[in-house]
Amino acid sequence: MPKIILVDDHTLFRNGLKGLLQTRHDNKVVGEYSDGSQFIADLQNCHADIVFMDIAMPNMNGITATRLALRQQPDLKIIALTMFSENQYYNEMVDAGVSGFLQKDSDLQTVFKAIDKVMSGEKFLSDSLVLEQESTDSDALTEREIAVLTTICQGLSTPQIAERLEISKRTVDAHRARILEKTGCNNTASLVVYAIKAKIVNI
């Protein structure tokens, strides 16, 4: 039974989402907060699996709240609730450690799919957000570069990547530099977004 927390400053939206979530008997909403600061202040008392996190909130936004929450509870699964106007926050939320992105006007089955995906350890990006992103061509990457990019998206460090792929750390760094150059990305967060858009990693 997934235990779920809702963090959003709009009471009507929280109430509506809570009601929809609980139409599936194995979902249980165990907490509601109107901003990130309230959520973080009460985090030590929270025993949840998933947090639906709004991005734009007063007092403390979803980006900061996500970073602070995952420092305290690294296994927490956080799904960012987004609007099209908030696309500029994608990289920051990925960098903060979210497990997925859900459009606020998603249908109920998409919400349930997001829950199932993140509970199984996968990442989730709603179809509407995938289609809204610019198309990405991954053909420029070699097979080895794709393997390195995949491990980067899994959160592995350079030594861990080197061990898994049986190459030197210097070679990993060289591949990373070429991947950044080829993709036009400038950090790990943007690489993850690139990999999701290019369907190199599962969502």
Summary of the structure (lengths in Angstrom):
residues: 203
radius of gyration: 17.6
end to end distance: 21.9
largest distance: 53.5
contacts: 603
relative contact order: 0.11
helix: 52%
strand: 14%
